[in-house]
Amino acid sequence: MKCPHCSTSISPFSPAIMGPSKPGGARECKQCNNKFSITADKKVAVIAAVATAVIGFFVLRPIPTVGPALWGFATVLVTFLAAARLKKA
């Protein structure tokens, strides 16, 4: 992901993304100190969720004990990473 103001690369696991947001849902770029918010592209989210769920059903679900948990975690993570977009706040 890139900051919509300064185009600095922002990791999806950085505090700017995963940490608490400012009032109104805004987050802040550590490089330029400008605010941005996270939106989701709904079409991409649906496609990513369905594709990951189907693949996970055949690949992760058969793994004893931890398979279903990995399947759910992978579906949520891939959907977030595929659909999240940063926009100026």
RABEL-V73411 format. One record per residue. PHI is phi in whole degrees, -180 to 180 (* if undefined). BURIAL is b if it has 24 or more other C-alpha atoms within 12 Angstrom, else e. D_CENTER is the distance of its C-alpha to the mean C-alpha in whole Angstrom. Layout:
phi: <PHI:PHI>
burial: <BURIAL:BURIAL>
d_center: <D_CENTER:D_CENTER>
This chain:
phi: <*:-126:-61:-71:-96:-114:64:-69:-70:-122:-68:-63:-105:-76:-59:-64:-96:-85:-76:-67:-91:-75:-55:89:86:-80:-122:-128:-73:-73:-79:-107:62:-90:-90:-144:-127:-105:-121:-125:-84:-64:-64:-64:-63:-65:-62:-65:-66:-66:-62:-67:-64:-67:-64:-63:-59:-89:-98:-93:-59:-67:-69:-60:68:-96:-56:-61:-67:-62:-61:-65:-61:-63:-63:-66:-64:-65:-63:-63:-65:-77:-99:-70:-131:-100:-134:-63:-96>
burial: <b:b:b:b:e:e:e:e:e:b:e:e:e:e:e:b:b:e:e:e:e:e:e:e:e:e:b:b:b:e:e:e:e:e:b:b:b:b:e:e:e:e:e:e:b:e:e:b:b:e:e:b:b:e:e:b:e:e:e:e:e:e:e:e:e:e:e:e:e:b:b:e:e:b:b:b:e:b:b:b:b:b:b:b:b:b:b:e:e>
d_center: <10:13:15:16:19:20:18:17:14:12:10:6:9:11:13:12:9:9:13:15:15:18:20:19:15:16:14:16:16:19:20:22:21:20:18:15:12:9:10:9:11:12:14:12:10:13:14:11:12:16:16:14:16:19:19:18:21:23:22:20:22:26:25:27:26:22:21:20:18:16:16:14:12:11:11:8:6:7:7:3:3:7:7:5:8:10:14:17:18>
